[in-house]
Each structure stands twice: as C-alpha cells, then as structure tokens.
C-alpha cells in the first residue's frame, strides 16, 4: 500500500506565470522541437528518402517548408518575448537576466543549493541561475534567427522586397563570420550548443521540482507554484 | 525562337563582317541570339545586337594581360566554338596584345602593347587574367611584387599602367577577380585580385575557368549600350551571376524529393540524384552554369555527376573547402573536428553532467526528502 505523505511544511499557491507567459513558453518549445528535427534532416538528410519519381515526391521540400514555418513562429514569439521583457504589465524580467554582479552572486548561491540541498530564497518567476541560462539560450536563438535568415534569403528572388529587408537586416552576419559557408557552419554548431543547453534546462527544472517540492514544472502548465510559509 | 535568321532585315547594306571572315550569316545570327539570351534580352534584341556589332566603326581594342595564373581562361577563350575564335578576333574584338596567342615576341610585342595603349587611350578594354602577387620574395634586391615579372615590370606595375587608361576593365577567371588558388591560405606570394591590387574598380567574370559566353556577352553589352552591364555587390554582371546554381539545377527535383547520392557510383548517382550530400556548393554559388553550360553548351560539373565547388565565389579554395563535405571543419589549435563531432561532444557533456548530478542528488536524497525523514523518526 502506498502511503500518502502530507508535508509538514505549510505551503501557499502563488500565481507566477500568466497565460501569455505560458503561451510563449510552449510556442517556443514546439517550434524549437520542430526546428531541431527538421534542421537535422536538412543538414544531414538521412533515414527518410523520397520514394518513387521526383516529380511527385517532396520530402526535402516539405521538411524545409516546416522548418521555415517553425522558424517564423519562433521569431514572432521571440519578438513578443523581447517586447514583454521591457514593457510587460505584470513582470518586466529583463533586469533579472542581465549578468550584473548582483545577479551572478545570487546565481552562484542557487548553484550552491543544488549541492547542499538547502532551499534558496523564493523567486516568483525564475531564479538568477536560470535567468543566465535563459539569456544564453535567447542569445543563441537570436543568432540562429539571423544566420538562418541569411541562409534563407539565398533562395528568394533578389529584387523581392522581403529579400531586400532580410539583406538589409542580416548581411552583417556574413561579414562577421567571413564567408557564407561559415554562416552555415555557425548555424549548425549553434544548434548543438542549444541542444546541450536544453538538456541542462530540462534537467534543472525536473530536479528542482523533485528536491524543492514546489511544483516548479507545474507552473508552466497551470501558472501556480508553491511558496513555503514559515 | 521560331523564326529563322533570314527573316531579319538590316539597315546596313554592306555586310562587312560576313565578307571579312567568310562567316555564314546564319552562324552570325545564331551567335547574336545566344548573346541576347545570355544577357536576358528578348528575341527582338537579336537584330539590334547584330546591328551594334556590324555598325561598330572600329572593333573595340582589347589588351589581354596575363598575371599569376594557369592560362586556363585563355584556353577556354580559344576553345570557344560559338562564337569561334576567328569570329572573336576578326569580327568582334581587336585583340592587340595577348601574350599567349600573339605571333610577335620580345620588343615587337611590347611595342604592340605601347602602340595599342597610345592609339586607343581611354577607349580600349583591358582583360585581366590571373592574380597579382604583392609579396616580396626573399633574397637580395627583391622588391614588392617580384614574384611576377613580365618584360621587366612587376605585375602590379603592368596592371596599373594598362588599367589606368582603359575604358573598361574585365577580370576573367577567379584569379583575376578574387585571387583564386594563389590567394589560398597561406598565400605565400601575397596574391590578390586585380581590383584589390590596383584599387581600380573592375568588372569580374569569375569562374574556373570563366565561361566565354559570359565574357563575350559583356563585350556585346558594351557595344550595344556603350556601358558595362549592371553588377552585383561583388562586381559580377547580374545577367550571369544573378541567379543561384541550386535554383536552376537540373538535379533540383531530386533535392526537393529527398533523393541524394550517398557515394559516387551508387544507384542514386546512376539515376542522377542530387549531389547535396557529396558536398555540392550549388546552394551558395551564383553562376549561370545550369543554363549556359560550358564548352559550347556541352556540359557542366553537376550535369557530369560532380558537385559544384563554387568557383565563381570569392576565395572559394578556402571558403568552399572541403569540396566533398557539406560543412567546413572547425580548426582549433591542435584539433580539427567536424561540427557534428563537436556537437556530439557538447551534448554528451551536458547529458553526462546531468546524469552525474542526478546520481549525486539521489545519493543525498535524505537531505531534502521529507518522506525519508519521517521513516527515520
């Protein structure tokens, strides 16, 4: 018989994540997963092959199409994210993500708590350690966006206004990385760095939910998480 | 096209060109049609092109300079069949100086160069082939650019002297345009393209070798409109370099279908599937190979079964290498690895770190798990 455990610690439910916040998270989640899978195929087309005659088979074309759609969805959600970071009515989170000395010090304390298992201070949205990890992931996503656009624009007619906007906005990328092949390389390598960042992110959230028993993952679904009451 | 050449009527009564070289009218008009198509003009321009060539009071004087190169562009030039070399030399161009194909040598040859420059000052077309080395060789009395010396002058001096008074400068081949193989890392002779060496803007017709149809189309454009064609940001004419190889490739359907050659000689290669996985650089190369093709429209690399190596792009020996891989390798001090190897290492490190910390957390579960504490009590 399984025992029902009732925590001796008194807890209160706190509403930490509003609907927009959760929507952005899951939009990002699904588009990044799509981008990872389709992007891997575009970089290394394997396992799935076009069957039959080429006139009626569009494996690569379809996968690239989904890649572009997911990329556009991610770009829009990133833009909304950036807007809310500065102008949100409930929580302007940009200050908590900057690597300021205060944030780094607090992040180190949170990191220490993963080894001492002493519960750190309650942070309503994300702790500073996560804040810095999210900053890195967001910067990688921005990098993926500009390098991705630089690769995408090659396939557009050059006089098309949309292509010209992309050229105007992202041509500096090729200059920074030296050549078009290097842009491709950076886009590919950055994805692997992001995958490792995502592994760390998921691991930390699962661990936090288990060791601190505050419904940490649940806040991304329901919006509430537990706060200890003394 | 539908109409045969004889349907066109011309205002010029004397068919000077035809009589001169004994070239058939039909051949001449098919050349004009080819030029019109290459320049992206409609069939209505064919008589205008023919007229422009026929009416040219004097064929444009061309001074063809050789710098550090393999003469491959001249080889491509003299092997052109449409237009043929005699057509080119006798009708369309007046090649006053070309080190490889001229009969004169020594002082007579240099005299021809000086005469052509003096007679056509500001009117001739300078065609440059090959990169210009700017480095200083080791040894006594060596001066800058001594790696290349022609008739006592360094390549840089010669280029500056000829290009200064030219009406137009055309760089043929990747060497003259962007430096080519000589400028590949570590570039011992300090070779650079003509524009970079002289500082004079040039029109570039890169390729390894250049496609003669494009080079001649530039000249025809010059005759027709009196100006050089519109170029992209690298100085390459848009009619030839405005479109990506990948978008006009004859194997593109197989790319979209997800049918790729895995190995040279496999079943996919026999079915002419896409060469993307064999390191084809068509997706980032701008050239009109798929439509114009090489050697009188015979073939071009992808048609022949080999991936594009991006020979019309700047510094392609460095940037496009390795030619049989999609992505370049990452060179760190002491290590050279592919992006995937580094990526797998990173992902492995992240997973291993998570696993180690997970094990550590599990072993210390008594510190945070209240259910375990209850049991102890």
Interface residues (C-beta under 8 A of the other chain):
Chain A: X3 X5 X7 X8 X9 X43 X44 X45 X48 X49 X50 X54 X55 X57 X58 X59 X60 X61 X63 X114 X115 X116 X117 X119 X154 X155 X158 X178 X179 X180 X181 X182 X184 X185 X188 X189 X191 X192 X193 X195 X196 X197 X199 X200 X203 X207 X210 X211 X212 X213
Chain B: X242 X244 X246 X247 X253 X254 X255 X256 X257 X258 X259 X260 X276 X277 X281 X283 X284 X313 X314 X315 X318 X319 X320 X326 X327 X328 X330 X339 X340 X342 X343 X344 X346 X347 X349 X350 X351 X353 X354 X357 X358 X360 X361 X364 X367 X368 X370 X371 X374
